[in-house]
Amino acid sequence: MIAVWRKASYFDPGKAGASTWVFTIARNQRIDRLRRTRSRTADHLLDPTDEPDMPPSGEDIAIVAQREEGVRKALESLPIDQSTIVRLSFFAEKPHAEIARELGIPLGTVKSRVRLALNRLRTLLDSDI
């Protein structure tokens, strides 16, 4: 009721009835209280994802290095036009439209070369497994 008293000057009977206005104030105060309570309790809860990651084992490092070498070799075996587009798209993270403008080729050609390159890479990398 104190909040209603303090906000009495804001009441406009042309916008809503008195009961609607009072219920809106009560609702907003309840939401504010819930947010304050939630933020206090959230500060005290530990998130399991906050734990530091374990350092990778030697085996994990060797597996990653082997995969990287396989991808590098597979990229080198692609035609130069396909490997250039794959490098720009995945390593430089450029959108296809930007690659098309940069290389001066149609957007459809960029998309076709990406598709062909990925199919070829998949074939090459699957055969190495």
Buried (B, 14 or more C-beta within 10 A) or exposed (E): EEEBEEEEEEBEEEEEEEEEBBEEBEEEEEEEEEEEEEEEEEEEEEEEEEEEEEEEEEEEEEEEEEEEEBBEEBBEEBEEBBBBBBBBBEEEEBEBEBBBEEBEBEBEBBBEBBEBBBEBBEEBBEEEE
